[in-house]
Amino acid sequence: MNRKPVIAIDGYSSTGKSSISKIIAERLGIVHMDTGALYRGITYFALQHCFSNDEIDTALLFSSLKDVVLEFKDLDGQLVLFLNGKDISKEIRQPEVSEWVSFIAKQPEVRAFLLHTQRSIAENGGVIMDGRDIGTTVLPNADYKFFLTASIEERTKRRYQELLSMGENTTETEVRDNLIKRDKIDSEREISPLKQAEDAILIDNSHINKEETIDLILSYIKK
């Protein structure tokens, strides 16, 4: 029996990594793991339980990780993230979570906590994982690696429209500033920074749509 491929997709915020990975998973009959959602789940937990005086108490968060249970459940064909038994798929997309997720993701204790979970899912193949350090750190031996990028103008427009559709009250300037801040934190953190793996295929989707991006990625994958 042929082992199904392990695919790593990294890249900047609002390049469509998660939605694109989800569709590719459906077409290839493999599992999609949104690792960004895991970090957002930890961030949401921190904001709920470890936030005071306008900052996250990291020491309290690290000591509380033993109480965190993150799991994906299949609801009507969609993998939905649950935190300690509660569906938090909408909560993790709130602007406050976006504001803090890069700070949480750069903490070595958090990354170590989630690393085992991610690798164990990929052991038997048949998974596509997206994030910022999948091809470089989490799954360095993935069968296929891709790195998505797009202009800051295009990413701002996409993220702004996404937030509007969720009923969030924001401006394009706020969204742009948040993306630039996250890019800087993600790229400059000491532990597993955002960067393209040497053997990853670079895809700039500034001027191509989601379907064209998907077709381009699939053209590299042997059926």
Sequence and secondary structure as in RCSB ss.txt:
>XXXX:A:sequence
MNRKPVIAIDGYSSTGKSSISKIIAERLGIVHMDTGALYRGITYFALQHCFSNDEIDTALLFSSLKDVVLEFKDL
DGQLVLFLNGKDISKEIRQPEVSEWVSFIAKQPEVRAFLLHTQRSIAENGGVIMDGRDIGTTVLPNADYKFFLTA
SIEERTKRRYQELLSMGENTTETEVRDNLIKRDKIDSEREISPLKQAEDAILIDNSHINKEETIDLILSYIKK
>XXXX:A:secstr
     EEEEEE TTS HHHHHHHHHHHHT EEEEHHHHHHHHHHHHHHHSEETTEE HHHHHHHGGG  EEEEEE
TTEEEEEETTEE TTGGGSHHHHHHHHHHHT HHHHHHHHHHHHHHHTTS EEEEESSIIIII TT SEEEEEE 
 HHHHHHHHHHHHHHTT    HHHHHHHHHHHHHHHHH SSS S   TT EEEE SSS HHHHHHHHHHHS  
